[in-house]
Amino acid sequence: MDSQRKIKVLVVEDSVASYKAIVSVLENFGFNVTSERVEWKIEFEKSILDKSWDLVISDYYLPDFDGKYVIHRIKELNPELPIILVTEFVPEEAASEYLNLGAAEFLPKSSIIKLPFVVNRELEALRLKQSQKKAWEMLVHGEEILTRSQKISHLGHFEVIFPENNTLWSLELYRILGYEFNEIPLMEKVWNLLDFDERKKIESIWQEVTRENTSKEFLLHLNTKHGRKKVNLWLEAERFDENRFRIFGTIHDISDVSDLENSIQFNEQLFKGIFNNSSQAIFLLDLQGHIIRMNRNSVLSFERNESDVQGLELISSIFSESNEDSIKKLTYGMKLALKNQTFEVFVSYRLRDGREKYFDCDFYPLNDASGKIIYIVLEAKDITEKIVLERAYAQAQKLEALGTFAGGIAHDFNNLLTPMMAYISYLNAEWSKDSSNEMIERSLPAIEGISKSLERAKNLIQQILTYSKIEHVSSKQLDLREQLLQVLNEVKFVSANKVTLFTDLGNEAAFIEADPIQIFQILSNLYENSLFALQDSQNPKITISLSKVSYEKSELFHVGFLKNTEYWKLSFIDNGNGIPKEILEKIFDPFFSTKGGKGTGLGLSIIYGILAKMGGTILVDSKVGIGTQFDLYFPAWKAMV
């Protein structure tokens, strides 16, 4: 049996049946389990203090304590010991709290079949952390050995006996000082190599050492014939009797060592500077794909703390919420990197709050001097803003194409409608004079139907013409709040179908720069869309709110291509049927309609185009069976740039 499959598990559980189920499911997975069950606080305290455990699995509700105490106590005694909560009837917010406190995972008892996979993951993460810790300890030990060996090299010794003043130098000291081996050793020759200030200092320390019978160590600079050297001088006095003593010392030439240390320190700072200040998100991985290091940009881009994912497998931790296609590409890129090849891949990434980001990723290996692969690097460039801009540009192109189309045919078509409407008006007026005629009386409803159809055709042409006029509007400062009140006043008769209207428009004037006609068109279109969505609702409601928001403190911060600092946010919320997710992205396309034959499919695309030209935007959130919310953002007048 693999020793890594042998585990010692402390189960904090008041149910014997649950305890047996936990042990059974782990053993069925292949673990060789040594376990103990405790259910009282005193038993738990004794067990964690007296015994060593690889893992703790705990229930939440216990006779005289709870899962929160288990987490706190274990993190206090052994922060690295994994804790898994296996329980039922715990609210979601409580589960999140305990995960934040340090629990490795929370599992309902109904999902106990997942326990072996969680245990396997946590033990693997613990093993990696322990391996990394051991590697760091070996590295520190190696650096200590290196430091000691450097002190041994280029180390010269001297000895002076007083009062005879007999002086001895080692051969290495001759080399360090730059004197010939046949010269008589005198300490005065050493002092002659010192700068004036350092000579005064060493003479004072020399006297101090001889008086106090102590040792001293300090740095000096020697001006030898081979150049200026940085040395470490160590002195120690030893007294034989009242009048006779000896001074023993060493001079360690650390010039080369100091240069090497400076070079290593410089290269280390250079690496840290490049690594952490890179505009790319960088992950340093081992050959199994586990995360060793993350740079600052990767923490910001992926919104994950390095301490939370260090030692975990990259794809299953960072990209666990990505789509299947992205995971396949990342897995393939990792395999190619292990074959000493590079690979570029485009992937999506979902943040914890549901927002989606997009990255251009590059996998490549890092090799040592012999060409052996020692690490894998993943560089990821955040291209979310680019994707959003491309989508916005594609939408703008659709509007531009429609505008060109409208400019070519709308006026001619409108010219055809004008005489038709005039003829119908003439017939209606003439035939109304002799309405007693039976044939004329039967024809009047037909005349009225034709007149209404022509009116609808004229309105359609007018909406199409709006596209060709978006670039040539007459903008001025106006109060969006006042405009909205006017619209509600004019269309309120439409709300006769028992729609309840709630408004929260505040008391502040909402100044924007816009064309009044276009603003009226935006507001009336949205109101009519909400009414249409509420046709089948039992208790139809529309909520309209207006507020000023800051770009950086609103959801606009994630849109990425807006340039103003403040916006007026106008929200239309209804409790209608909602819009299915599969068509939500199409609702701003020209001629796309959810109203069947009752709509032209131009209302929302016109609103999108007008807001885009103003420097604002429109966002939508809809849930089937719950309702729809449209958020319109108008650049605030004082924030215009």
N, C-alpha and C positions, 0 to 999 in steps of 0.2 A: 504494500500500500504506500503510495506517495506520501512523504512526511508532510507535505503542504496540505494534504487533505485531512490530516488529523487536527481537530480543533477542540478546544475546551470552551464550553458555552455555559454561561450563567443565565438561567431562565428565571426572570422575576414574574411569577404567574401564580394566581390563587386557584386556578383550575387544573386539576391533574390531567383531565382529558385534553385540554389545550396544550399542556406541556408535552404529553405523549405525541400529539399531532405534530408539534414543532420538531421534536427529535426525529420522528418517523420520516417527515418530508426531507429533512437534511440527509438522513442515512440513505434514503432512496435515491438521492442525487449523487451519492458516492462519497459523502463525508464520513470519516471515522470520528464519531462524536463522543466526547467525554463531557457529561453535563451534570448540573445540579439545579434543583428547583427550590426557590425561596419565595415566601409569600408575605412574611412579616418584616417590618423595618429592622428589628434587631438581628434577624437571620441575614438580611441583605448586608448590613454593616459588617458583620463578622466574616461573611464570605468574601467580600471585596478586599478586606484588610488582610485576611489570612491566606488567600489563594491567588494564583495568577490565572487570568482568563484571556482568551483570544477575542471574545465577543460577548456582548450582553444583549439579550432579547427580553424586552419588558412589556408587560401589559400597562395600560394607562390607569385603570381603576384597581386599587389594591386596598387591603383591609385597613391599614393604619398609615398609609402614605400613598404617593401617586407617581406617575411617570416623570413629572417635572422634577421631583426630588431625586429620582434615579439619575437623570441627566446631569443635574447640578453636582451631585456627589461624585459621580464617575469622572466628570471633567475636572473636578478639583483634585482627584487622586491620580488619574491617568488620562490626560487630555487626548491621547491618540487612540484610546480603546474605543472601537466602534459600538454604537448603541442603536438598536433597531426596535422601534415601537410596533408591536403587533396587537391591535385592539379593535374595538368596535364602538360605535356611538360617541365618537369624538367630533365636534364641529370642525369644519374646514379651517376656520381661523385659528383654532387651538392647535391643529396639526401643523400649520405654518409656523406658529410660534415656537413649537418644540423643535422643528427642523432648524429654525434660526438659533435656538439655544445650543444646538450641537448634536441633535439626533441625526444619525446617518440616513435614516429612511423611516417612513411611516407606511404601514401596511394594514388594511382591514383584515380581520381574521378570515373573511370570506375569500380573500386573495392570497391565502397562505402558500398556495402553490408557487407564487413568485419569490418566496423567501430564499430558496437556494441561490437564485440568480443575484439577489441583493447581497447575500452573504459572500458569494464568490467575488462580487465586485468590490466590496469593502475590504475583504482580506487581501485582494490583489493590490488595492490602493495602499493599505497599511504596509504590505511587503515592499512596495516601491519606495514609500517614504523612509522605511528602515534602511533599505539599500542605499538611498541617497544620503541618509545621515551617516552611514558607515563610510561611504565614499568620501564625504566631507571630512570625517575624522582621520581617514587615511591621508587625505590631502594635507591637513594641518600637521599631522605627524611627519609627513614627508618634507614639508616646509621647515619644520624644526630641525630635522636632520641636515637639510641643505644649509640652514643658517649656521649650525655648528661647524659643518665642514668648511664653510667660507671663513669662519673665524680662525680655523687652524691654518689655512693657507695664508701666505704673506704675513706671517706672524714672527716678529723678531723679539729676542729676549736680551735683557741686560741686567747686570748686578754690580753694585758699588758697595765696598766695605769701608767703613769709617772707624777710626780716624786715618787709616792708611790711604784712603781714597783709591784703593785698587779697583779697577773697572774692567769688566768683561762684557764683550758683545758676542752674540751668536752670529753665524755666517749670514743668516737671513736678514739680520739687522743691518749688516754692512750693505747688502743689496738694496734694502729699503732706503737707507740714508744716502746711498750713492758714493760711498767711500771705498778705497781699495783695501783689500784684505791685509796688506802689510802696514797699514796706518795704525798708530797707537790709539786705542779706544779711550776717549775722554767725553764726559757728558757735556763739556763746554762746546764741543763740536756739534752736538745736537741742538743746543740753545742757539748757536749761530745760524741755524737754518730757519729760525722762527722770526715772524714779524715782531716789531718792537712791543706791541701791546700783549701779544701772546707770550713773549719772553718774560715780561714782567709778571704775567699771571702764573706761569709755570714755576718761576723762582719763588713766588709767594707760597704756592701749593707745596713745593718741595720742602720748604722750611716747616710748613704746617704738618706734613707727614712725618718728618723726623721728630718733631716735638711730641706729637700725640700718639705716635706709634700706630697709625691707622692706614687705611688704603683709600685711594682716590682714582676716579676714572673720568676722562673728558676727551673732547675732540680738539685736534690741532691741525694746522696746515704747515707743511715743511716745504721750503724752497730749495729742492735738490737740483743737482746739475742735470738730472733727467726730467726736470719739470716740477711743477707744484703738485704736492700730494696731500691727500686728506688721510689722516691717521687717527687711530684711537689709542690713547696713552693710558696705561694702567700702572699705578704706583702702589707699593706696599712696603712699610717699614717693619723691620724685625730687630728688637733690641736684645743683645746678648748679655750685657751688663750695663752699669751706669755710664761708662765712657765708650762702649763699643756697640755698634749696630750695623745693620745691613739694609740697603734699599734694593728691592727687587722690582723689576718692571717689564712690561711688554709694550711694544709698538706694533700695532696692527695696521697694515696698509689697506685701507678700504676704498681707495680711489676707484679701482675697477668695479668693486662691489657696489659702491655708491652710484656709479654710472649705470650699472646693470639694473639696480633697484629703480633708479629714476626712469630708465627705459621701460622696464616692466610696468611701473606705475603709469607712465605716460600711455603705453599701449592699452593698459586696462581702462584708463579714463577715456581713451579714444574709442575703444570698443563700446563702453557704456554709453558714451555720447552718441555714437552712430546708432546703436541698438535702440536706445530709448527715445532719441529725437527723430527717428525715421518717420516719414509721412506714411509708411506702410505699417500694417499690423503684422508682427513677426512672432511666430511660435517656434521654439527650439524643441525638437522631439528626439526621443531615443529611437532605437531601431525597431521597437515594437509599437511605435506611434504614441507613446505616453508623453505628456507635456512636462518639459523640464523648466523652461522659462517662457515668459510672455513679456513683450515690451510694453511701454506705456500706451502706445497707440492701440494695441490689441485689447487692452483693458477697457479703453474708452469706446472703441468701435463695437466690441462684442458685449460690453456691459457685464463682464464677468471678472471677479476678483481672482488674482493669480493663486492666492492661498486656497481658494475653493476647488480649483481644478488641477492644481499641481499634482503630478503623479497619475492622473487619470488619462484614459485613452482619448485622443483628440476628437475623433469622429463621433464616438458614442457619448461624449460629454458636451462638447461645444456645439456640435452640429446635430444633436439628437432630435431636434424639432424640424430640421430641414426636410425637404421633400425627397422622395426615393431616388429621383434622378440625380440630385446633388450628392447624396450619400454614395451612390455608385461611382460617380466621377471622382470624388475624394478618395475612395478606396483604391481605385485604379491608379490615381496619381501617386499614392503612397507606395504601391507596388513598383511603379516605374522608378521612383526615387531610390528604392532599395536595390535596383539594378543599375544604379549610377546614371540614371537618365533624368532629365527635367520634364515637367509636365505643367501645362497651363489649363485652368478650368474655370468656368463661370458657375457660381453657386448662389443659392438663396439662403438666407439665415433669418430665423424668426426669433425676435426678442421675447422676453418673458411677458411683456405687456401686449403681445400680439402683433406689434409692428414688424414689417418685413424689410430686411436689408439685402443688398446684392453686392457680391464681391468677385473681383478677378483674382484668382489664387494661382500661385506658382509653387510647385514642389521641387526641391532640388537637394542633393546630398552635400554634406560637408566631409571632406576627406583629410586624413592625416598625411604626413610627409611621404608615406609609402603607398598612398592611394587607397588605403582602407577606409571604408565609410564609417564614421564615428557618430554622426548626427544626421537628422533629417530636418530641413527648414521649410516652413510654410510661410510664404509672404502673401498677404491678402490686402488688396486695394479696395477701399469702400467706393463703389460706383453707384450708390443708391441715388444720389442727386442727379447723376447723369441719366439713369434709367427714367427717373421721374420727369426730367426735362425732355427726354426723347418722347415720352408718352404725351406730354403736354404739347410738344411740337407737332406730333402726329395729329392730335386733336385740332390744333390750330390750322394745319394743312387742310383738314377736312372742311373747316369753316371757310378757309380761303377759297377752296375749290368751289364750294357752294356759292360763295359771294360772286366769283367770276361767272358762274352759271347764271345766277340771278341777274347780274348786270346785263347779260346778253339777251335774255328772253322775257324777263318780267315786265319791262315797260311795254313791249309789243303786245304781250298777252293782256296787259291792263287796258291797252287801247281797244282791244277787241271787246272787252267787257263793258266799256263805257257806253257805246251806242246800244248794246243789248239792254243795259239797265235803263237807258233813256226810253227805248221802245216799250219795254215792259211798264215803265211808269206812265207813259202816254196811254197805253191800252187800259191800264188800271183806272186812270182818271176818266177816259171817255166812256168805258163800259159801266162805270159806277153811276153815270148820269141816267142810264136807262136800265137800272137793275131789275125793272119789272119784266124785262124780256127773259123768257124762260131759258133760252139757250145761253144768253149772257150770264144769267145767274148761276148756271151750272159750270161755266168757264171760270168764274172768279176764283174758286179755290186753286185751280191749276195756275192761274196767273200769280196768285200769292205764293205757291210752292216754287215756281220758277224764280220769283223775286228773291226768296230766301236762299235758294241755291246760288244765285248770282252774288248775293251778299257774302255767303261763305267763301265763294271763289275769290272775291275781292279781298277778304281778310287774309286768305292764304297767300295771295300775291303780296299783300302788304308785309306779311311776316318774312317772306323770302327777300323782299326789298330791304328789310332791316339789315341783312347780312352785308349787302353792298354799301350800306351807309355807316357801318360801324367805324370805319376809318375817318369819316367826315361828319362827326357829330359836333354839336355846339355845347361844350361843357361849361358849367358855372358852379359857384359854391351854392349848395343847398343843404337843407336840414333833412336827413334821412328819416328821422322820427316823424317830422311833420308830414313828409310824403307818405309814409306808411299809414298815418291816421286818415289822410285824405282817401287813400285806396280803400281802407276798411269802411269808411263812411259811404263810398260810392258803390261798393259791391256787397254791403251787408244784406241787401234784399235777397241775395242768392242763398243766404244761410237759412232760408225759411224751412229747410228740411231738418230742423231740430238739432243743428250742430252747436255745441257749446264752445264758445271762444274765450280763451284765457290770454291775457296780454300782460307783459312785464316790460314796458318800454322805458322805464325810468323817467326822470324829469330833465335830464341834460340834453341840450341840443346836440344832435349827431351830425356835425358838418362833414360833407364829402364834396369832391369835385366830380360832377357827372352831368349827363343830359337828362332833364326832367322827364322827357317822353320815354327814354329807355328805362329809367328807374320805375316809372309807372308800369311799363311792360313787364319788368322783372317781378315786381310785387304782386301784380294782378295774376300773372301766370302761376306763380307759386301758390297763391291762395286758391285759384281754381283747381290746380292739381290736387291740393289737399282735399277740397270738397269732393272731387271725383273719387279719390281713394276711400272716402268715408261713406260711399253710397250704400254699402251692405253692412255697415257697423250698427250694432244695437244701441250703443251709447257714444255717438260720434263726438270727438273732441279735437280742437285745434289749439295749440299753444304757440304763441309768438312772443319772442323775447329779443331785447336789444341791449347790448353792453359793449363797452370798450375793452379790448384785450391787447396785451403786449405780445409781440412776435415771439420773443424768446420764452415766454411763460405760457404759451398756448400750443395746441396741436399743429399750428402753422410751422413751428420750429422744425418739424420733421418733413414738411413739404419741400423745403430746401431752395426754391428759386424765387421767393418773394423778397423784396428789398426794403419795405417800409418797417418802421419800428412799432407803430400802433395801428390798429384796425378796429372798425366797428363790426361786431359780430351779430348778424341777424339770423335767428333760428326759427324755422317753421317745423313744428312737430305735430304729427297726427297719429291717431290710434287705429289706422286703417289696416288693410290686409298685408301691407308690407310688400317689398320687392324681392323676388328670389335672387339668391347670390349669383346664379349663373348668368343673369342678365343685368346685374347691377352696374357693371363696367360699361354697358352699352347705352345707358339711358341718355348720355350726352351726345350720342352720335346723331347727325341730321337724319330726319325721317324715321328714326326708331321710336315706336310708340307702343305703350301697353294698353291703350284705350281702344284698340281695334279700329273700326271705321269712324269713331267719334273724335279722333285726334289726328293732327298733322305730323307729329313727331318733330316739331321744330321748337317748341317752347323752351325746353331745357338747354338745347344746343345754342339757342339765341342768348339765354342767360349766361351760359358758359363763355360765349364769345365776348359779350359786353364786359363781364367782370375781368376777363383776361386782358382786354385792352385798357381797362382802368388800373391794372396792377393788383387786382385782387384774385379771389378764387372761390369756388363752391365745393363743399365736401358733403358726402351723403353717408348715412348709416341707416340700414334698414334690416328688420327682422320679420320674417314671415309670421303672420298672426299677431304681431305686437304693434308694428307701426313703422313709420319712416321719419327721419330727421334730416332736414337740409340746413347746413350752416353756410351762410354767405358772408364773405369777408370783404369789406369795403375799406380802402386806404383812408385813414383819418386825415382830415384837412391839415391839421397842424403837423402831421408826421410825413407829409408829402416830401419826397426828395427828388 
